[in-house]
Amino acid sequence: MKKYALVTGGSRGIGRAVSVQLASQGYCVLINYKSNQREAQKTLDIIIENGGEGLLMPFDVADAKEINITLETWIEQNKEAYIEVLVNNAGIRKDNLLFWMTDEEWNDVLNTSLNGAFYITRLLVKYMMNKKFGRIINIVSISGVNGMAGQTNYSAAKAGIIGLTKALALESAKKKVTVNAVAPGFIETDMTKDLNQEELKKLVPAGRFGKAEEVAELVGFLASEKASYITGQVITISGGL
């Protein structure tokens, strides 16, 4: 039977690398994106060029109704299968100091990262538990572990997902569904291209930014059978930051 994985925010950066990695492990990858179909198609093209399988799955992770319609339609059309790996990767940054932060900057970041992870996970985890196998991997951030000045919204959203990860891991472990979080530090992606890399590299003991493919390798391991005894963990991948 074909195995399926869903990667939210799969059109670029870490999401693209994770999609390609999971496809190399035999998954048909459902590549979620909100609006950038061109970049999502590039992800799919890379997967196909490497001999893998994938499908584009557009929906807004912040919209519970759209999520339910899209995923329930897919579930209805694929009754013999289920999504056994979920990677909650979608997220946005709207950085500002707290005393200048607008309601919109706060709500948009939390709705996309934290609420999106809740909506999708709530819908899919019951199928994983019924099948007695599942992998939920939440891409958080070192900002959610340590906090980051100018990112109270982003740090709060990622810290919230860490709490969700630890609690859900306790709820689902007996059903052989593992739930873990991966917390990248500075990774070379579109999301970090506006940062001063030369200055920030000085803060990293490894002396460099990480690569999206390095994060994807870790996600791939956590999605595998070999990681069945790892759950409720937050694994930092930050070059020692």
Secondary structure, 3 states (H helix, E strand, C coil): CCEEEEECCCCCHHHHHHHHHHHHCCEEEEEEECCCHHHHHHHHHHHHHCCCEEEEEECCCCCHHHHHHHHHHHHHHCCCCCEEEEEECCCCCCCECHHHCCHHHHHHHHHHHHHHHHHHHHHHHHHHHHHCCEEEEEECCHHHHHCCCCEHHHHHHHHHHHHHHHHHHHHHHHHCEEEEEEEECCEECHHHCCCCHHHHHHHCCCCCCEEHHHHHHHHHHHHCHHHCCCCCCEEEECCCC
